[in-house]
């Protein structure tokens, strides 16, 4: 999705709203700002993670596994936890395994299935990267106060619910 930095001003948004029925200029401007902020945050995190040979997808996969570092997990559960397709997860795991950060083993109960586990090297990398990632997140968040973060989180949760409802097929 494309997000412009050159936001339309209020007069331009009002003009556009006259041409397109049902357009609320306040909503469009807020969505543009949210999209731009989200993209900029993601790009900043990607640059930081790139210094460690990680992408956001690889980092999230490792972090989901790190919740229970001594337990193996099925790739399908990882895909669900990270929010990617199984095919995407296969690609992520291929790279992580090649780099020695995870290893795959047969499931003892069902040899058709694979289980994935963090390696000591994967745990060591996360224990180096994750604290700095959290500090960076906290530093960028200093521009808002604690109450504002609570409000923003509640508003984003409501928006997420709205998106999920909107994306449901019509009966």
Secondary structure, DSSP 8 states (H G I E B T S, - for coil): ----SS---HHHHHHHHHHSTT--HHHHHHHHHHHHHHHHHHHHHHHHHHTTT--HHHHHHHHHHHTTTTS-EEHHHHHHHHT--HHHHHHHHHHHHHTTSEEEEE-SS-TTSEEEEE-HHHHHHHHHHHHHHHHHHHHHGGGS-HHHHHHHHHHHHHHHHHHHHHTS---
